[in-house]
Amino acid sequence: MCGRFANHVKDMGRWAEVLGDWPTDVQTSYNIAPDA
């Protein structure tokens, strides 16, 4: 895996924590399925 991509994933995780309840359309567009 590309290191830059890995860092991007980490940043997305941080944003998820910061935003908390982010719009479902964003989850869909990024193909994210939260366990919660």
C-alpha positions in Angstrom: 0.0 0.0 0.0 1.2 3.5 -0.8 2.4 5.4 2.3 0.6 8.5 1.1 -2.6 6.6 0.7 -2.2 5.2 4.2 -1.8 8.7 5.6 -4.9 9.8 3.8 -6.9 7.0 5.4 -5.6 8.1 8.8 -6.7 11.7 8.1 -10.1 10.4 7.1 -10.4 8.6 10.4 -9.4 11.7 12.3 -12.0 13.7 10.4 -14.6 11.1 11.3 -13.8 11.5 15.0 -13.8 15.3 14.7 -17.0 15.6 12.8 -18.8 12.8 14.8 -22.1 12.5 13.0 -21.2 13.5 9.5 -23.8 13.4 6.6 -24.8 10.0 5.3 -24.3 11.2 1.8 -20.6 11.7 2.6 -20.4 8.1 4.0 -22.0 6.8 0.8 -19.7 8.8 -1.5 -16.6 7.5 0.3 -18.1 4.0 0.5 -17.8 4.0 4.3 -19.9 1.7 6.5 -19.5 2.7 10.2 -19.8 -0.2 12.7 -21.8 2.0 15.1 
